[in-house]
Amino acid sequence: MIVSLVAPLCMLALFVSAALCLYRIIVGPGPADRAVAFDTLSTVIVGMICVLCVQWNSALYFDAVWILTLVGFIGSAAIAKYLTRGRIF
């Protein structure tokens, strides 16, 4: 009962967060700002999937959450390494 009331509010907040992250990725003054916005956007997308899983009462997409979390972390680590050294490997 309470999930049907709270889930749309959570999704709205996550959509606003995603829009702000996309704005920072596009307009960001520097590459570090864009990297942080990318990391935050991947976290927001994972949050959206989790909220949808709880709202739909399904554990079907939790595997996708693990994969997206791993890809987001590896992407953020690669961007940070590139920004500090100028190369990834």
DRENPA-3360 file (N, C-alpha, C; in nm, 2 decimals, always signed):
BEGIN
1 = MIVSLVAP = +0.08/-0.12/+0.00/+0.00/+0.00/+0.00/+0.09/+0.13/+0.00 ~ +0.18/+0.13/+0.09/+0.26/+0.25/+0.10/+0.36/+0.26/-0.01 ~ +0.40/+0.15/-0.07/+0.49/+0.15/-0.18/+0.42/+0.22/-0.30 ~ +0.30/+0.20/-0.32/+0.23/+0.26/-0.44/+0.22/+0.41/-0.42 ~ +0.23/+0.46/-0.30/+0.23/+0.61/-0.27/+0.37/+0.67/-0.28 ~ +0.47/+0.60/-0.23/+0.60/+0.65/-0.22/+0.68/+0.63/-0.35 ~ +0.66/+0.52/-0.42/+0.74/+0.49/-0.54/+0.74/+0.60/-0.65 ~ +0.62/+0.66/-0.68/+0.62/+0.76/-0.78/+0.69/+0.89/-0.74;
9 = LCMLALFV = +0.69/+0.92/-0.61/+0.76/+1.03/-0.56/+0.91/+1.01/-0.57 ~ +0.96/+0.89/-0.54/+1.10/+0.85/-0.55/+1.14/+0.86/-0.70 ~ +1.06/+0.81/-0.79/+1.09/+0.82/-0.93/+1.10/+0.96/-0.98 ~ +1.01/+1.04/-0.93/+1.01/+1.18/-0.97/+1.14/+1.25/-0.92 ~ +1.18/+1.22/-0.80/+1.31/+1.28/-0.75/+1.43/+1.22/-0.83 ~ +1.42/+1.10/-0.86/+1.53/+1.04/-0.94/+1.54/+1.09/-1.08 ~ +1.42/+1.12/-1.14/+1.42/+1.18/-1.28/+1.48/+1.32/-1.27 ~ +1.44/+1.40/-1.17/+1.50/+1.53/-1.16/+1.65/+1.52/-1.14;
17 = SAALCLYR = +1.70/+1.43/-1.06/+1.84/+1.41/-1.04/+1.91/+1.37/-1.17 ~ +1.85/+1.29/-1.24/+1.90/+1.24/-1.37/+1.91/+1.36/-1.47 ~ +1.81/+1.44/-1.47/+1.81/+1.56/-1.56/+1.92/+1.66/-1.52 ~ +1.94/+1.68/-1.39/+2.05/+1.77/-1.35/+2.19/+1.71/-1.38 ~ +2.20/+1.58/-1.37/+2.33/+1.51/-1.40/+2.35/+1.53/-1.55 ~ +2.25/+1.51/-1.64/+2.27/+1.52/-1.78/+2.31/+1.66/-1.82 ~ +2.25/+1.76/-1.75/+2.29/+1.90/-1.77/+2.43/+1.92/-1.74 ~ +2.48/+1.87/-1.62/+2.62/+1.89/-1.58/+2.71/+1.81/-1.68;
25 = IIVGPGPA = +2.67/+1.70/-1.73/+2.76/+1.63/-1.83/+2.77/+1.71/-1.96 ~ +2.66/+1.77/-2.00/+2.67/+1.85/-2.12/+2.73/+1.99/-2.11 ~ +2.70/+2.06/-2.00/+2.75/+2.19/-1.98/+2.87/+2.20/-1.89 ~ +2.90/+2.10/-1.81/+3.01/+2.10/-1.71/+3.13/+2.18/-1.75 ~ +3.18/+2.26/-1.66/+3.30/+2.34/-1.70/+3.43/+2.27/-1.71 ~ +3.44/+2.15/-1.66/+3.56/+2.07/-1.67/+3.54/+1.93/-1.68 ~ +3.64/+1.85/-1.71/+3.63/+1.71/-1.72/+3.60/+1.64/-1.59 ~ +3.65/+1.69/-1.48/+3.63/+1.63/-1.35/+3.48/+1.64/-1.31;
33 = DRAVAFDT = +3.42/+1.76/-1.35/+3.28/+1.78/-1.32/+3.19/+1.68/-1.40 ~ +3.23/+1.66/-1.52/+3.16/+1.56/-1.61/+3.18/+1.42/-1.56 ~ +3.29/+1.39/-1.51/+3.32/+1.25/-1.45/+3.23/+1.23/-1.33 ~ +3.22/+1.32/-1.24/+3.14/+1.31/-1.12/+2.99/+1.30/-1.16 ~ +2.95/+1.38/-1.26/+2.81/+1.37/-1.30/+2.78/+1.24/-1.37 ~ +2.88/+1.18/-1.44/+2.86/+1.05/-1.50/+2.84/+0.94/-1.39 ~ +2.92/+0.95/-1.29/+2.92/+0.85/-1.18/+2.78/+0.87/-1.11 ~ +2.74/+0.99/-1.08/+2.61/+1.01/-1.02/+2.50/+0.96/-1.10;
41 = LSTVIVGM = +2.50/+0.99/-1.23/+2.40/+0.94/-1.32/+2.39/+0.79/-1.32 ~ +2.50/+0.72/-1.32/+2.49/+0.57/-1.32/+2.43/+0.53/-1.19 ~ +2.46/+0.59/-1.08/+2.40/+0.56/-0.95/+2.25/+0.59/-0.95 ~ +2.21/+0.70/-1.01/+2.06/+0.73/-1.02/+1.99/+0.63/-1.10 ~ +2.05/+0.58/-1.21/+1.98/+0.48/-1.30/+1.97/+0.35/-1.22 ~ +2.07/+0.31/-1.14/+2.06/+0.20/-1.06/+1.94/+0.21/-0.96 ~ +1.93/+0.33/-0.90/+1.82/+0.36/-0.81/+1.69/+0.35/-0.87 ~ +1.68/+0.40/-1.00/+1.55/+0.39/-1.07/+1.51/+0.24/-1.09;
49 = ICVLCVQW = +1.61/+0.16/-1.13/+1.58/+0.02/-1.15/+1.53/-0.05/-1.02 ~ +1.60/-0.01/-0.91/+1.56/-0.07/-0.78/+1.42/-0.03/-0.74 ~ +1.39/+0.10/-0.76/+1.25/+0.15/-0.72/+1.15/+0.07/-0.81 ~ +1.18/+0.06/-0.93/+1.08/-0.02/-1.02/+1.07/-0.16/-0.98 ~ +1.18/-0.22/-0.94/+1.17/-0.36/-0.89/+1.08/-0.37/-0.76 ~ +1.10/-0.28/-0.67/+1.02/-0.28/-0.55/+0.87/-0.25/-0.58 ~ +0.85/-0.16/-0.67/+0.71/-0.12/-0.71/+0.64/-0.24/-0.78 ~ +0.71/-0.31/-0.87/+0.65/-0.42/-0.94/+0.65/-0.55/-0.87;
57 = NSALYFDA = +0.72/-0.55/-0.75/+0.73/-0.66/-0.66/+0.79/-0.78/-0.74 ~ +0.91/-0.75/-0.81/+0.98/-0.84/-0.89/+1.13/-0.83/-0.86 ~ +1.19/-0.94/-0.86/+1.34/-0.94/-0.84/+1.41/-0.97/-0.97 ~ +1.34/-0.96/-1.08/+1.39/-0.99/-1.22/+1.51/-0.91/-1.26 ~ +1.50/-0.78/-1.23/+1.60/-0.69/-1.28/+1.72/-0.66/-1.18 ~ +1.72/-0.73/-1.07/+1.83/-0.71/-0.97/+1.96/-0.75/-1.03 ~ +1.97/-0.85/-1.12/+2.09/-0.89/-1.18/+2.14/-0.77/-1.27 ~ +2.05/-0.70/-1.33/+2.09/-0.58/-1.41/+2.15/-0.47/-1.32;
65 = VWILTLVG = +2.10/-0.46/-1.20/+2.15/-0.37/-1.10/+2.30/-0.40/-1.07 ~ +2.33/-0.52/-1.05/+2.47/-0.56/-1.02/+2.56/-0.53/-1.14 ~ +2.51/-0.56/-1.26/+2.59/-0.53/-1.38/+2.61/-0.38/-1.40 ~ +2.51/-0.30/-1.39/+2.52/-0.16/-1.41/+2.60/-0.10/-1.30 ~ +2.60/-0.15/-1.18/+2.68/-0.10/-1.07/+2.83/-0.12/-1.10 ~ +2.86/-0.24/-1.15/+3.00/-0.28/-1.18/+3.05/-0.19/-1.30 ~ +2.97/-0.18/-1.40/+3.00/-0.10/-1.52/+3.02/+0.05/-1.48 ~ +2.94/+0.10/-1.40/+2.95/+0.24/-1.35/+3.08/+0.26/-1.27;
73 = FIGSAAIA = +3.11/+0.16/-1.18/+3.24/+0.18/-1.11/+3.36/+0.17/-1.20 ~ +3.36/+0.07/-1.29/+3.48/+0.06/-1.38/+3.49/+0.18/-1.47 ~ +3.38/+0.24/-1.51/+3.38/+0.36/-1.59/+3.43/+0.48/-1.51 ~ +3.39/+0.49/-1.39/+3.44/+0.60/-1.31/+3.59/+0.59/-1.28 ~ +3.63/+0.47/-1.25/+3.77/+0.44/-1.22/+3.86/+0.47/-1.34 ~ +3.81/+0.43/-1.46/+3.88/+0.46/-1.58/+3.89/+0.61/-1.61 ~ +3.78/+0.68/-1.59/+3.78/+0.82/-1.62/+3.88/+0.89/-1.52 ~ +3.87/+0.85/-1.39/+3.96/+0.91/-1.29/+4.11/+0.89/-1.33;
81 = KYLTRGRI = +4.14/+0.77/-1.37/+4.28/+0.73/-1.40/+4.32/+0.81/-1.53 ~ +4.23/+0.83/-1.62/+4.26/+0.91/-1.74/+4.29/+1.05/-1.71 ~ +4.21/+1.11/-1.62/+4.22/+1.25/-1.58/+4.35/+1.27/-1.50 ~ +4.40/+1.17/-1.43/+4.52/+1.19/-1.35/+4.65/+1.17/-1.43 ~ +4.64/+1.06/-1.51/+4.77/+1.02/-1.58/+4.77/+1.06/-1.73 ~ +4.65/+1.08/-1.79/+4.65/+1.11/-1.93/+4.63/+0.99/-2.01 ~ +4.63/+0.87/-1.95/+4.61/+0.75/-2.02/+4.55/+0.65/-1.93 ~ +4.48/+0.54/-1.98/+4.41/+0.45/-1.90/+4.50/+0.33/-1.86;
89 = F = +4.58/+0.28/-1.95/+4.67/+0.17/-1.92/+4.81/+0.21/-1.90;
% end
